[in-house]
Amino acid sequence: REGAGLLTASIGRIAGGFAGTPQTGAGSYQGWPTRAELRAFRAHGGALVRLVDLARLVSGRIDKGW
């Protein structure tokens, strides 16, 4: 819901002529994680998808307001 509100506000600003704010630094690109980064993530208890969440989604017992 919050993202939808931000999107509609941004579209309104763009439609009104707002050209944005110039980036002050060089910026960076964050690509896909490497295998080593994924291993470290999992070693610290992280999970991209948890089996219990997938089961809840399939069975219709998950809150879809994420």
CHARMM internal coordinates of N, CA and C (Angstrom, degrees):
IC EDIT
DIST 1 N 1 CA 1.4522
DIST 1 CA 1 C 1.5223
ANGL 1 N 1 CA 1 C 110.42
DIST 1 C 2 N 1.3299
ANGL 1 CA 1 C 2 N 114.62
DIHE 1 N 1 CA 1 C 2 N -43.02
DIST 2 N 2 CA 1.4628
ANGL 1 C 2 N 2 CA 118.34
DIHE 1 CA 1 C 2 N 2 CA -179.55
DIST 2 CA 2 C 1.5279
ANGL 2 N 2 CA 2 C 110.49
DIHE 1 C 2 N 2 CA 2 C -63.74
DIST 2 C 3 N 1.3211
ANGL 2 CA 2 C 3 N 116.30
DIHE 2 N 2 CA 2 C 3 N -41.98
DIST 3 N 3 CA 1.4578
ANGL 2 C 3 N 3 CA 120.33
DIHE 2 CA 2 C 3 N 3 CA 178.92
DIST 3 CA 3 C 1.5178
ANGL 3 N 3 CA 3 C 112.18
DIHE 2 C 3 N 3 CA 3 C -62.29
DIST 3 C 4 N 1.3325
ANGL 3 CA 3 C 4 N 116.57
DIHE 3 N 3 CA 3 C 4 N -39.42
DIST 4 N 4 CA 1.4612
ANGL 3 C 4 N 4 CA 120.32
DIHE 3 CA 3 C 4 N 4 CA 178.47
DIST 4 CA 4 C 1.5222
ANGL 4 N 4 CA 4 C 110.68
DIHE 3 C 4 N 4 CA 4 C -64.25
DIST 4 C 5 N 1.3281
ANGL 4 CA 4 C 5 N 116.51
DIHE 4 N 4 CA 4 C 5 N -39.57
DIST 5 N 5 CA 1.4650
ANGL 4 C 5 N 5 CA 120.00
DIHE 4 CA 4 C 5 N 5 CA 177.44
DIST 5 CA 5 C 1.5164
ANGL 5 N 5 CA 5 C 111.98
DIHE 4 C 5 N 5 CA 5 C -64.58
DIST 5 C 6 N 1.3377
ANGL 5 CA 5 C 6 N 115.95
DIHE 5 N 5 CA 5 C 6 N -41.87
DIST 6 N 6 CA 1.4652
ANGL 5 C 6 N 6 CA 119.65
DIHE 5 CA 5 C 6 N 6 CA 178.01
DIST 6 CA 6 C 1.5273
ANGL 6 N 6 CA 6 C 111.23
DIHE 5 C 6 N 6 CA 6 C -64.56
DIST 6 C 7 N 1.3347
ANGL 6 CA 6 C 7 N 115.49
DIHE 6 N 6 CA 6 C 7 N -39.32
DIST 7 N 7 CA 1.4609
ANGL 6 C 7 N 7 CA 120.08
DIHE 6 CA 6 C 7 N 7 CA -179.97
DIST 7 CA 7 C 1.5225
ANGL 7 N 7 CA 7 C 111.35
DIHE 6 C 7 N 7 CA 7 C -63.91
DIST 7 C 8 N 1.3130
ANGL 7 CA 7 C 8 N 117.46
DIHE 7 N 7 CA 7 C 8 N -47.18
DIST 8 N 8 CA 1.4641
ANGL 7 C 8 N 8 CA 119.29
DIHE 7 CA 7 C 8 N 8 CA -179.29
DIST 8 CA 8 C 1.5269
ANGL 8 N 8 CA 8 C 111.41
DIHE 7 C 8 N 8 CA 8 C -65.98
DIST 8 C 9 N 1.3372
ANGL 8 CA 8 C 9 N 117.67
DIHE 8 N 8 CA 8 C 9 N -35.71
DIST 9 N 9 CA 1.4666
ANGL 8 C 9 N 9 CA 120.07
DIHE 8 CA 8 C 9 N 9 CA 176.63
DIST 9 CA 9 C 1.5197
ANGL 9 N 9 CA 9 C 110.39
DIHE 8 C 9 N 9 CA 9 C -65.41
DIST 9 C 10 N 1.3293
ANGL 9 CA 9 C 10 N 116.64
DIHE 9 N 9 CA 9 C 10 N -41.15
DIST 10 N 10 CA 1.4682
ANGL 9 C 10 N 10 CA 120.64
DIHE 9 CA 9 C 10 N 10 CA 179.88
DIST 10 CA 10 C 1.5224
ANGL 10 N 10 CA 10 C 111.49
DIHE 9 C 10 N 10 CA 10 C -65.87
DIST 10 C 11 N 1.3150
ANGL 10 CA 10 C 11 N 116.12
DIHE 10 N 10 CA 10 C 11 N -42.59
DIST 11 N 11 CA 1.4675
ANGL 10 C 11 N 11 CA 119.79
DIHE 10 CA 10 C 11 N 11 CA 178.94
DIST 11 CA 11 C 1.5250
ANGL 11 N 11 CA 11 C 109.67
DIHE 10 C 11 N 11 CA 11 C -61.18
DIST 11 C 12 N 1.3231
ANGL 11 CA 11 C 12 N 116.60
DIHE 11 N 11 CA 11 C 12 N -42.08
DIST 12 N 12 CA 1.4632
ANGL 11 C 12 N 12 CA 120.17
DIHE 11 CA 11 C 12 N 12 CA 177.49
DIST 12 CA 12 C 1.5198
ANGL 12 N 12 CA 12 C 112.36
DIHE 11 C 12 N 12 CA 12 C -61.53
DIST 12 C 13 N 1.3231
ANGL 12 CA 12 C 13 N 116.75
DIHE 12 N 12 CA 12 C 13 N -40.32
DIST 13 N 13 CA 1.4728
ANGL 12 C 13 N 13 CA 120.10
DIHE 12 CA 12 C 13 N 13 CA 179.03
DIST 13 CA 13 C 1.5279
ANGL 13 N 13 CA 13 C 110.79
DIHE 12 C 13 N 13 CA 13 C -66.67
DIST 13 C 14 N 1.3175
ANGL 13 CA 13 C 14 N 116.47
DIHE 13 N 13 CA 13 C 14 N -42.49
DIST 14 N 14 CA 1.4714
ANGL 13 C 14 N 14 CA 120.25
DIHE 13 CA 13 C 14 N 14 CA 179.02
DIST 14 CA 14 C 1.5198
ANGL 14 N 14 CA 14 C 109.97
DIHE 13 C 14 N 14 CA 14 C -64.43
DIST 14 C 15 N 1.3206
ANGL 14 CA 14 C 15 N 117.15
DIHE 14 N 14 CA 14 C 15 N -44.55
DIST 15 N 15 CA 1.4647
ANGL 14 C 15 N 15 CA 120.99
DIHE 14 CA 14 C 15 N 15 CA 178.73
DIST 15 CA 15 C 1.5244
ANGL 15 N 15 CA 15 C 111.24
DIHE 14 C 15 N 15 CA 15 C -61.73
DIST 15 C 16 N 1.3354
ANGL 15 CA 15 C 16 N 116.50
DIHE 15 N 15 CA 15 C 16 N -29.26
DIST 16 N 16 CA 1.4597
ANGL 15 C 16 N 16 CA 120.83
DIHE 15 CA 15 C 16 N 16 CA 178.24
DIST 16 CA 16 C 1.5183
ANGL 16 N 16 CA 16 C 114.17
DIHE 15 C 16 N 16 CA 16 C -82.32
DIST 16 C 17 N 1.3401
ANGL 16 CA 16 C 17 N 116.81
DIHE 16 N 16 CA 16 C 17 N 0.86
DIST 17 N 17 CA 1.4567
ANGL 16 C 17 N 17 CA 120.20
DIHE 16 CA 16 C 17 N 17 CA 175.86
DIST 17 CA 17 C 1.5169
ANGL 17 N 17 CA 17 C 115.97
DIHE 16 C 17 N 17 CA 17 C 102.70
DIST 17 C 18 N 1.3314
ANGL 17 CA 17 C 18 N 118.64
DIHE 17 N 17 CA 17 C 18 N 0.26
DIST 18 N 18 CA 1.4584
ANGL 17 C 18 N 18 CA 120.94
DIHE 17 CA 17 C 18 N 18 CA 179.60
DIST 18 CA 18 C 1.5191
ANGL 18 N 18 CA 18 C 109.60
DIHE 17 C 18 N 18 CA 18 C -65.42
DIST 18 C 19 N 1.3206
ANGL 18 CA 18 C 19 N 116.84
DIHE 18 N 18 CA 18 C 19 N 123.81
DIST 19 N 19 CA 1.4621
ANGL 18 C 19 N 19 CA 121.50
DIHE 18 CA 18 C 19 N 19 CA -175.79
DIST 19 CA 19 C 1.5236
ANGL 19 N 19 CA 19 C 112.63
DIHE 18 C 19 N 19 CA 19 C -94.78
DIST 19 C 20 N 1.3195
ANGL 19 CA 19 C 20 N 118.43
DIHE 19 N 19 CA 19 C 20 N -0.51
DIST 20 N 20 CA 1.4601
ANGL 19 C 20 N 20 CA 119.92
DIHE 19 CA 19 C 20 N 20 CA 179.45
DIST 20 CA 20 C 1.5132
ANGL 20 N 20 CA 20 C 111.97
DIHE 19 C 20 N 20 CA 20 C 96.84
DIST 20 C 21 N 1.3053
ANGL 20 CA 20 C 21 N 115.40
DIHE 20 N 20 CA 20 C 21 N -176.92
DIST 21 N 21 CA 1.4514
ANGL 20 C 21 N 21 CA 123.00
DIHE 20 CA 20 C 21 N 21 CA 179.93
DIST 21 CA 21 C 1.5177
ANGL 21 N 21 CA 21 C 108.25
DIHE 20 C 21 N 21 CA 21 C -118.66
DIST 21 C 22 N 1.3290
ANGL 21 CA 21 C 22 N 117.98
DIHE 21 N 21 CA 21 C 22 N 128.61
DIST 22 N 22 CA 1.4622
ANGL 21 C 22 N 22 CA 119.27
DIHE 21 CA 21 C 22 N 22 CA -179.42
DIST 22 CA 22 C 1.5351
ANGL 22 N 22 CA 22 C 111.34
DIHE 21 C 22 N 22 CA 22 C -61.27
DIST 22 C 23 N 1.3047
ANGL 22 CA 22 C 23 N 115.16
DIHE 22 N 22 CA 22 C 23 N 144.34
DIST 23 N 23 CA 1.4561
ANGL 22 C 23 N 23 CA 120.84
DIHE 22 CA 22 C 23 N 23 CA 177.18
DIST 23 CA 23 C 1.5170
ANGL 23 N 23 CA 23 C 108.71
DIHE 22 C 23 N 23 CA 23 C -73.43
DIST 23 C 24 N 1.3353
ANGL 23 CA 23 C 24 N 117.30
DIHE 23 N 23 CA 23 C 24 N 133.63
DIST 24 N 24 CA 1.4631
ANGL 23 C 24 N 24 CA 120.17
DIHE 23 CA 23 C 24 N 24 CA -175.49
DIST 24 CA 24 C 1.5189
ANGL 24 N 24 CA 24 C 113.46
DIHE 23 C 24 N 24 CA 24 C -86.42
DIST 24 C 25 N 1.3106
ANGL 24 CA 24 C 25 N 118.69
DIHE 24 N 24 CA 24 C 25 N -26.26
DIST 25 N 25 CA 1.4580
ANGL 24 C 25 N 25 CA 121.22
DIHE 24 CA 24 C 25 N 25 CA -178.63
DIST 25 CA 25 C 1.5108
ANGL 25 N 25 CA 25 C 111.55
DIHE 24 C 25 N 25 CA 25 C -113.18
DIST 25 C 26 N 1.3146
ANGL 25 CA 25 C 26 N 114.35
DIHE 25 N 25 CA 25 C 26 N -175.38
DIST 26 N 26 CA 1.4582
ANGL 25 C 26 N 26 CA 120.31
DIHE 25 CA 25 C 26 N 26 CA -178.96
DIST 26 CA 26 C 1.5225
ANGL 26 N 26 CA 26 C 112.02
DIHE 25 C 26 N 26 CA 26 C -72.30
DIST 26 C 27 N 1.3278
ANGL 26 CA 26 C 27 N 116.98
DIHE 26 N 26 CA 26 C 27 N -24.51
DIST 27 N 27 CA 1.4586
ANGL 26 C 27 N 27 CA 120.18
DIHE 26 CA 26 C 27 N 27 CA -178.96
DIST 27 CA 27 C 1.5113
ANGL 27 N 27 CA 27 C 111.13
DIHE 26 C 27 N 27 CA 27 C 76.64
DIST 27 C 28 N 1.3091
ANGL 27 CA 27 C 28 N 115.70
DIHE 27 N 27 CA 27 C 28 N 175.74
DIST 28 N 28 CA 1.4603
ANGL 27 C 28 N 28 CA 120.47
DIHE 27 CA 27 C 28 N 28 CA 178.48
DIST 28 CA 28 C 1.5197
ANGL 28 N 28 CA 28 C 108.96
DIHE 27 C 28 N 28 CA 28 C -151.81
DIST 28 C 29 N 1.2978
ANGL 28 CA 28 C 29 N 114.69
DIHE 28 N 28 CA 28 C 29 N 159.51
DIST 29 N 29 CA 1.4565
ANGL 28 C 29 N 29 CA 120.73
DIHE 28 CA 28 C 29 N 29 CA 178.81
DIST 29 CA 29 C 1.5126
ANGL 29 N 29 CA 29 C 107.94
DIHE 28 C 29 N 29 CA 29 C -113.79
DIST 29 C 30 N 1.3069
ANGL 29 CA 29 C 30 N 117.23
DIHE 29 N 29 CA 29 C 30 N 124.07
DIST 30 N 30 CA 1.4551
ANGL 29 C 30 N 30 CA 122.00
DIHE 29 CA 29 C 30 N 30 CA 177.21
DIST 30 CA 30 C 1.5155
ANGL 30 N 30 CA 30 C 108.18
DIHE 29 C 30 N 30 CA 30 C -102.53
DIST 30 C 31 N 1.3181
ANGL 30 CA 30 C 31 N 116.78
DIHE 30 N 30 CA 30 C 31 N 102.30
DIST 31 N 31 CA 1.4583
ANGL 30 C 31 N 31 CA 121.60
DIHE 30 CA 30 C 31 N 31 CA -178.92
DIST 31 CA 31 C 1.5189
ANGL 31 N 31 CA 31 C 111.50
DIHE 30 C 31 N 31 CA 31 C -81.27
DIST 31 C 32 N 1.3155
ANGL 31 CA 31 C 32 N 115.87
DIHE 31 N 31 CA 31 C 32 N -164.95
DIST 32 N 32 CA 1.4591
ANGL 31 C 32 N 32 CA 121.39
DIHE 31 CA 31 C 32 N 32 CA 177.83
DIST 32 CA 32 C 1.5148
ANGL 32 N 32 CA 32 C 109.17
DIHE 31 C 32 N 32 CA 32 C -65.70
DIST 32 C 33 N 1.3267
ANGL 32 CA 32 C 33 N 118.38
DIHE 32 N 32 CA 32 C 33 N 147.49
DIST 33 N 33 CA 1.4648
ANGL 32 C 33 N 33 CA 120.26
DIHE 32 CA 32 C 33 N 33 CA 177.88
DIST 33 CA 33 C 1.5250
ANGL 33 N 33 CA 33 C 111.13
DIHE 32 C 33 N 33 CA 33 C -67.00
DIST 33 C 34 N 1.3122
ANGL 33 CA 33 C 34 N 115.21
DIHE 33 N 33 CA 33 C 34 N 147.54
DIST 34 N 34 CA 1.4659
ANGL 33 C 34 N 34 CA 120.34
DIHE 33 CA 33 C 34 N 34 CA 176.79
DIST 34 CA 34 C 1.5260
ANGL 34 N 34 CA 34 C 108.72
DIHE 33 C 34 N 34 CA 34 C -77.27
DIST 34 C 35 N 1.3186
ANGL 34 CA 34 C 35 N 115.75
DIHE 34 N 34 CA 34 C 35 N 168.94
DIST 35 N 35 CA 1.4702
ANGL 34 C 35 N 35 CA 119.59
DIHE 34 CA 34 C 35 N 35 CA 177.12
DIST 35 CA 35 C 1.5242
ANGL 35 N 35 CA 35 C 110.52
DIHE 34 C 35 N 35 CA 35 C -60.73
DIST 35 C 36 N 1.3297
ANGL 35 CA 35 C 36 N 116.61
DIHE 35 N 35 CA 35 C 36 N -40.15
DIST 36 N 36 CA 1.4676
ANGL 35 C 36 N 36 CA 120.52
DIHE 35 CA 35 C 36 N 36 CA 179.68
DIST 36 CA 36 C 1.5315
ANGL 36 N 36 CA 36 C 110.59
DIHE 35 C 36 N 36 CA 36 C -63.57
DIST 36 C 37 N 1.3233
ANGL 36 CA 36 C 37 N 117.97
DIHE 36 N 36 CA 36 C 37 N -39.78
DIST 37 N 37 CA 1.4664
ANGL 36 C 37 N 37 CA 121.19
DIHE 36 CA 36 C 37 N 37 CA 178.60
DIST 37 CA 37 C 1.5327
ANGL 37 N 37 CA 37 C 111.11
DIHE 36 C 37 N 37 CA 37 C -66.20
DIST 37 C 38 N 1.3307
ANGL 37 CA 37 C 38 N 116.63
DIHE 37 N 37 CA 37 C 38 N -39.73
DIST 38 N 38 CA 1.4696
ANGL 37 C 38 N 38 CA 120.07
DIHE 37 CA 37 C 38 N 38 CA 177.43
DIST 38 CA 38 C 1.5264
ANGL 38 N 38 CA 38 C 111.10
DIHE 37 C 38 N 38 CA 38 C -65.65
DIST 38 C 39 N 1.3519
ANGL 38 CA 38 C 39 N 117.14
DIHE 38 N 38 CA 38 C 39 N -40.60
DIST 39 N 39 CA 1.4654
ANGL 38 C 39 N 39 CA 120.12
DIHE 38 CA 38 C 39 N 39 CA 177.67
DIST 39 CA 39 C 1.5236
ANGL 39 N 39 CA 39 C 110.55
DIHE 38 C 39 N 39 CA 39 C -61.67
DIST 39 C 40 N 1.3348
ANGL 39 CA 39 C 40 N 117.19
DIHE 39 N 39 CA 39 C 40 N -44.14
DIST 40 N 40 CA 1.4644
ANGL 39 C 40 N 40 CA 121.18
DIHE 39 CA 39 C 40 N 40 CA 179.51
DIST 40 CA 40 C 1.5287
ANGL 40 N 40 CA 40 C 110.12
DIHE 39 C 40 N 40 CA 40 C -63.84
DIST 40 C 41 N 1.3230
ANGL 40 CA 40 C 41 N 117.09
DIHE 40 N 40 CA 40 C 41 N -40.26
DIST 41 N 41 CA 1.4667
ANGL 40 C 41 N 41 CA 122.09
DIHE 40 CA 40 C 41 N 41 CA 178.62
DIST 41 CA 41 C 1.5183
ANGL 41 N 41 CA 41 C 110.25
DIHE 40 C 41 N 41 CA 41 C -59.81
DIST 41 C 42 N 1.3449
ANGL 41 CA 41 C 42 N 116.12
DIHE 41 N 41 CA 41 C 42 N -47.94
DIST 42 N 42 CA 1.4661
ANGL 41 C 42 N 42 CA 120.82
DIHE 41 CA 41 C 42 N 42 CA -179.90
DIST 42 CA 42 C 1.5285
ANGL 42 N 42 CA 42 C 111.07
DIHE 41 C 42 N 42 CA 42 C -66.68
DIST 42 C 43 N 1.3330
ANGL 42 CA 42 C 43 N 117.05
DIHE 42 N 42 CA 42 C 43 N -36.64
DIST 43 N 43 CA 1.4654
ANGL 42 C 43 N 43 CA 121.09
DIHE 42 CA 42 C 43 N 43 CA 179.85
DIST 43 CA 43 C 1.5225
ANGL 43 N 43 CA 43 C 111.61
DIHE 42 C 43 N 43 CA 43 C -62.76
DIST 43 C 44 N 1.3231
ANGL 43 CA 43 C 44 N 116.66
DIHE 43 N 43 CA 43 C 44 N -25.65
DIST 44 N 44 CA 1.4599
ANGL 43 C 44 N 44 CA 121.30
DIHE 43 CA 43 C 44 N 44 CA 178.98
DIST 44 CA 44 C 1.5357
ANGL 44 N 44 CA 44 C 112.05
DIHE 43 C 44 N 44 CA 44 C -96.48
DIST 44 C 45 N 1.3381
ANGL 44 CA 44 C 45 N 116.30
DIHE 44 N 44 CA 44 C 45 N 14.95
DIST 45 N 45 CA 1.4655
ANGL 44 C 45 N 45 CA 120.28
DIHE 44 CA 44 C 45 N 45 CA 175.31
DIST 45 CA 45 C 1.5179
ANGL 45 N 45 CA 45 C 114.79
DIHE 44 C 45 N 45 CA 45 C 91.36
DIST 45 C 46 N 1.3160
ANGL 45 CA 45 C 46 N 118.21
DIHE 45 N 45 CA 45 C 46 N 4.30
DIST 46 N 46 CA 1.4614
ANGL 45 C 46 N 46 CA 120.77
DIHE 45 CA 45 C 46 N 46 CA -179.35
DIST 46 CA 46 C 1.5217
ANGL 46 N 46 CA 46 C 111.83
DIHE 45 C 46 N 46 CA 46 C -76.87
DIST 46 C 47 N 1.3142
ANGL 46 CA 46 C 47 N 115.68
DIHE 46 N 46 CA 46 C 47 N 153.94
DIST 47 N 47 CA 1.4610
ANGL 46 C 47 N 47 CA 121.30
DIHE 46 CA 46 C 47 N 47 CA 178.06
DIST 47 CA 47 C 1.5166
ANGL 47 N 47 CA 47 C 108.62
DIHE 46 C 47 N 47 CA 47 C -148.05
DIST 47 C 48 N 1.3197
ANGL 47 CA 47 C 48 N 116.99
DIHE 47 N 47 CA 47 C 48 N 131.78
DIST 48 N 48 CA 1.4594
ANGL 47 C 48 N 48 CA 120.97
DIHE 47 CA 47 C 48 N 48 CA 177.20
DIST 48 CA 48 C 1.5248
ANGL 48 N 48 CA 48 C 110.18
DIHE 47 C 48 N 48 CA 48 C -73.71
DIST 48 C 49 N 1.3101
ANGL 48 CA 48 C 49 N 115.75
DIHE 48 N 48 CA 48 C 49 N -39.53
DIST 49 N 49 CA 1.4673
ANGL 48 C 49 N 49 CA 122.10
DIHE 48 CA 48 C 49 N 49 CA 177.04
DIST 49 CA 49 C 1.5181
ANGL 49 N 49 CA 49 C 106.74
DIHE 48 C 49 N 49 CA 49 C -139.87
DIST 49 C 50 N 1.3071
ANGL 49 CA 49 C 50 N 115.73
DIHE 49 N 49 CA 49 C 50 N 130.46
DIST 50 N 50 CA 1.4657
ANGL 49 C 50 N 50 CA 119.58
DIHE 49 CA 49 C 50 N 50 CA 175.55
DIST 50 CA 50 C 1.5164
ANGL 50 N 50 CA 50 C 108.27
DIHE 49 C 50 N 50 CA 50 C -99.50
DIST 50 C 51 N 1.3038
ANGL 50 CA 50 C 51 N 116.61
DIHE 50 N 50 CA 50 C 51 N 137.95
DIST 51 N 51 CA 1.4559
ANGL 50 C 51 N 51 CA 121.86
DIHE 50 CA 50 C 51 N 51 CA -178.01
DIST 51 CA 51 C 1.5301
ANGL 51 N 51 CA 51 C 111.05
DIHE 50 C 51 N 51 CA 51 C -57.50
DIST 51 C 52 N 1.3210
ANGL 51 CA 51 C 52 N 117.08
DIHE 51 N 51 CA 51 C 52 N -39.09
DIST 52 N 52 CA 1.4720
ANGL 51 C 52 N 52 CA 120.27
DIHE 51 CA 51 C 52 N 52 CA -179.08
DIST 52 CA 52 C 1.5321
ANGL 52 N 52 CA 52 C 110.29
DIHE 51 C 52 N 52 CA 52 C -64.28
DIST 52 C 53 N 1.3288
ANGL 52 CA 52 C 53 N 118.20
DIHE 52 N 52 CA 52 C 53 N -38.10
DIST 53 N 53 CA 1.4610
ANGL 52 C 53 N 53 CA 120.65
DIHE 52 CA 52 C 53 N 53 CA 178.49
DIST 53 CA 53 C 1.5251
ANGL 53 N 53 CA 53 C 111.06
DIHE 52 C 53 N 53 CA 53 C -67.33
DIST 53 C 54 N 1.3287
ANGL 53 CA 53 C 54 N 116.38
DIHE 53 N 53 CA 53 C 54 N -40.86
DIST 54 N 54 CA 1.4637
ANGL 53 C 54 N 54 CA 120.28
DIHE 53 CA 53 C 54 N 54 CA 177.70
DIST 54 CA 54 C 1.5252
ANGL 54 N 54 CA 54 C 110.38
DIHE 53 C 54 N 54 CA 54 C -62.64
DIST 54 C 55 N 1.3308
ANGL 54 CA 54 C 55 N 116.72
DIHE 54 N 54 CA 54 C 55 N -42.91
DIST 55 N 55 CA 1.4650
ANGL 54 C 55 N 55 CA 120.36
DIHE 54 CA 54 C 55 N 55 CA 179.21
DIST 55 CA 55 C 1.5217
ANGL 55 N 55 CA 55 C 110.88
DIHE 54 C 55 N 55 CA 55 C -62.95
DIST 55 C 56 N 1.3356
ANGL 55 CA 55 C 56 N 117.03
DIHE 55 N 55 CA 55 C 56 N -41.73
DIST 56 N 56 CA 1.4687
ANGL 55 C 56 N 56 CA 120.17
DIHE 55 CA 55 C 56 N 56 CA 178.59
DIST 56 CA 56 C 1.5236
ANGL 56 N 56 CA 56 C 111.04
DIHE 55 C 56 N 56 CA 56 C -64.76
DIST 56 C 57 N 1.3252
ANGL 56 CA 56 C 57 N 117.11
DIHE 56 N 56 CA 56 C 57 N -40.21
DIST 57 N 57 CA 1.4570
ANGL 56 C 57 N 57 CA 120.85
DIHE 56 CA 56 C 57 N 57 CA 179.50
DIST 57 CA 57 C 1.5308
ANGL 57 N 57 CA 57 C 110.78
DIHE 56 C 57 N 57 CA 57 C -62.79
DIST 57 C 58 N 1.3111
ANGL 57 CA 57 C 58 N 115.88
DIHE 57 N 57 CA 57 C 58 N -46.99
DIST 58 N 58 CA 1.4622
ANGL 57 C 58 N 58 CA 120.85
DIHE 57 CA 57 C 58 N 58 CA -178.92
DIST 58 CA 58 C 1.5292
ANGL 58 N 58 CA 58 C 110.91
DIHE 57 C 58 N 58 CA 58 C -63.85
DIST 58 C 59 N 1.3269
ANGL 58 CA 58 C 59 N 117.00
DIHE 58 N 58 CA 58 C 59 N -37.83
DIST 59 N 59 CA 1.4580
ANGL 58 C 59 N 59 CA 120.02
DIHE 58 CA 58 C 59 N 59 CA -177.88
DIST 59 CA 59 C 1.5287
ANGL 59 N 59 CA 59 C 112.70
DIHE 58 C 59 N 59 CA 59 C -84.14
DIST 59 C 60 N 1.3442
ANGL 59 CA 59 C 60 N 116.99
DIHE 59 N 59 CA 59 C 60 N -4.43
DIST 60 N 60 CA 1.4528
ANGL 59 C 60 N 60 CA 120.52
DIHE 59 CA 59 C 60 N 60 CA 178.97
DIST 60 CA 60 C 1.5128
ANGL 60 N 60 CA 60 C 113.91
DIHE 59 C 60 N 60 CA 60 C 80.90
DIST 60 C 61 N 1.3296
ANGL 60 CA 60 C 61 N 117.62
DIHE 60 N 60 CA 60 C 61 N 15.40
DIST 61 N 61 CA 1.4672
ANGL 60 C 61 N 61 CA 120.49
DIHE 60 CA 60 C 61 N 61 CA -178.08
DIST 61 CA 61 C 1.5171
ANGL 61 N 61 CA 61 C 113.12
DIHE 60 C 61 N 61 CA 61 C -105.56
DIST 61 C 62 N 1.3100
ANGL 61 CA 61 C 62 N 117.56
DIHE 61 N 61 CA 61 C 62 N 29.74
DIST 62 N 62 CA 1.4589
ANGL 61 C 62 N 62 CA 120.51
DIHE 61 CA 61 C 62 N 62 CA 179.21
DIST 62 CA 62 C 1.5282
ANGL 62 N 62 CA 62 C 109.80
DIHE 61 C 62 N 62 CA 62 C -116.27
DIST 62 C 63 N 1.3012
ANGL 62 CA 62 C 63 N 116.23
DIHE 62 N 62 CA 62 C 63 N 145.41
DIST 63 N 63 CA 1.4611
ANGL 62 C 63 N 63 CA 121.30
DIHE 62 CA 62 C 63 N 63 CA 177.74
DIST 63 CA 63 C 1.5230
ANGL 63 N 63 CA 63 C 108.42
DIHE 62 C 63 N 63 CA 63 C -70.34
DIST 63 C 64 N 1.3073
ANGL 63 CA 63 C 64 N 117.36
DIHE 63 N 63 CA 63 C 64 N 117.86
DIST 64 N 64 CA 1.4582
ANGL 63 C 64 N 64 CA 121.06
DIHE 63 CA 63 C 64 N 64 CA -176.54
DIST 64 CA 64 C 1.5220
ANGL 64 N 64 CA 64 C 111.71
DIHE 63 C 64 N 64 CA 64 C -89.99
DIST 64 C 65 N 1.3302
ANGL 64 CA 64 C 65 N 118.67
DIHE 64 N 64 CA 64 C 65 N 15.16
DIST 65 N 65 CA 1.4522
ANGL 64 C 65 N 65 CA 122.22
DIHE 64 CA 64 C 65 N 65 CA 178.80
DIST 65 CA 65 C 1.5131
ANGL 65 N 65 CA 65 C 112.62
DIHE 64 C 65 N 65 CA 65 C -92.57
DIST 65 C 66 N 1.3260
ANGL 65 CA 65 C 66 N 118.62
DIHE 65 N 65 CA 65 C 66 N 24.42
DIST 66 N 66 CA 1.4445
ANGL 65 C 66 N 66 CA 122.52
DIHE 65 CA 65 C 66 N 66 CA -178.55
DIST 66 CA 66 C 1.4523
ANGL 66 N 66 CA 66 C 108.52
DIHE 65 C 66 N 66 CA 66 C -75.30
END
COOR INIT
IC SEED 1 N 1 CA 1 C
IC BUILD
